[in-house]
Amino acid sequence: MWKFGKQDTEIEELLSRYRPAEPPSDLWDHISTFPHSQISKSSWPWAVAAAALLALTVGLHAGTFGCGVGDEYPVDERRVQAVADDLGGPQNRVMAQWIVLQEARAEREALLARAAQVDLGSPR
């Protein structure tokens, strides 16, 4: 029994009255042929230009700003080892390198800020 009191046979009877429509006979031809050949041919140059522009932008950005791995700041290996030991051992070396790099950047920025204040004539 269903919620509305219909038996399975009654439901099957109701469903037998309706059948899904068959797909059009030329559906496979429509799907398998290359649609919109004029649109696709005209969009290829734009897609290639967009991909080239993206590659150029990423390349110039990486070349100008660096990849952020630490090329611009020397990393003190003794400091990295000490931080890795504090974090629990050599398995934490990557995290220790990142921490030391961030400290080096912060120290460099603080040094530059102090130098800028001295250049402007501000007291220390």
C-alpha positions in Angstrom: 0.0 0.0 0.0 1.2 3.4 -0.9 0.4 6.7 0.8 -2.6 7.3 -1.4 -3.9 3.8 -1.2 -2.7 2.7 -4.7 -1.6 -0.9 -5.3 1.4 -1.7 -7.4 -0.8 -3.1 -10.1 -2.7 0.2 -10.2 0.5 2.2 -10.5 1.8 -0.1 -13.3 -1.5 0.4 -15.1 -1.2 4.2 -14.9 2.4 4.0 -16.1 1.5 1.8 -19.0 -0.6 4.6 -20.5 2.5 6.8 -20.9 5.7 6.0 -22.8 8.7 8.2 -23.3 9.0 9.8 -26.7 11.6 8.3 -29.0 14.6 10.4 -30.0 14.6 11.8 -33.5 16.0 9.4 -36.1 18.7 11.9 -37.1 19.9 12.4 -33.5 23.1 10.4 -34.0 24.0 12.3 -37.2 23.4 15.5 -35.4 25.6 14.5 -32.4 28.4 12.8 -34.4 29.0 15.6 -36.9 31.2 18.6 -36.0 28.7 21.3 -35.1 29.1 24.9 -35.8 32.2 24.6 -37.9 32.3 28.4 -38.7 32.2 29.4 -35.0 34.8 26.8 -34.0 37.2 27.8 -36.8 37.0 31.5 -35.9 37.5 30.9 -32.2 40.8 29.0 -32.5 43.0 32.1 -33.1 41.5 33.8 -30.0 42.0 30.7 -27.8 45.6 30.4 -29.0 46.2 34.1 -28.4 44.7 33.9 -24.9 46.9 30.9 -24.0 50.0 32.7 -25.3 49.1 35.8 -23.3 48.6 33.7 -20.2 51.9 31.9 -20.6 53.7 35.2 -21.2 52.2 36.9 -18.2 53.0 34.0 -15.9 56.6 33.8 -17.3 57.2 37.5 -16.8 55.7 37.5 -13.4 57.9 34.6 -12.3 61.0 36.2 -13.9 60.3 39.6 -12.2 59.1 38.6 -8.8 60.8 35.3 -8.4 59.0 32.1 -7.5 59.0 32.7 -3.8 61.2 29.8 -2.9 63.8 32.0 -1.2 66.1 33.0 -4.0 66.2 36.6 -2.9 67.1 35.8 0.7 69.9 33.5 1.7 68.8 30.8 4.2 71.0 30.0 7.1 71.2 26.2 7.3 72.2 26.2 11.0 69.1 28.3 11.7 66.9 25.9 9.6 68.4 22.9 11.5 67.7 24.5 14.8 64.1 25.3 13.9 63.6 21.8 12.5 64.9 20.3 15.7 62.5 22.5 17.8 59.6 21.4 15.6 60.4 17.7 16.2 63.2 16.6 13.9 64.3 16.4 10.3 60.9 15.5 9.0 59.9 19.1 9.6 62.7 20.6 7.6 60.4 22.0 4.9 58.3 23.9 7.5 61.5 25.1 9.2 62.8 26.5 5.9 59.6 28.3 5.3 59.7 29.8 8.9 63.3 30.9 8.5 62.5 32.4 5.1 59.6 34.4 6.6 61.9 35.6 9.4 64.5 36.7 6.9 62.0 38.6 4.9 60.6 40.3 8.0 64.1 41.2 9.1 64.9 42.6 5.7 61.7 44.7 5.6 62.4 46.1 9.1 66.0 47.0 8.1 64.7 48.8 5.0 62.0 50.6 7.0 64.7 51.8 9.5 66.9 52.9 6.6 64.0 54.8 5.0 63.4 56.7 8.3 67.1 57.6 8.5 67.1 58.9 4.9 64.1 61.1 5.5 65.8 62.6 8.5 63.4 61.1 11.1 64.9 60.3 14.5 65.3 56.6 15.3 
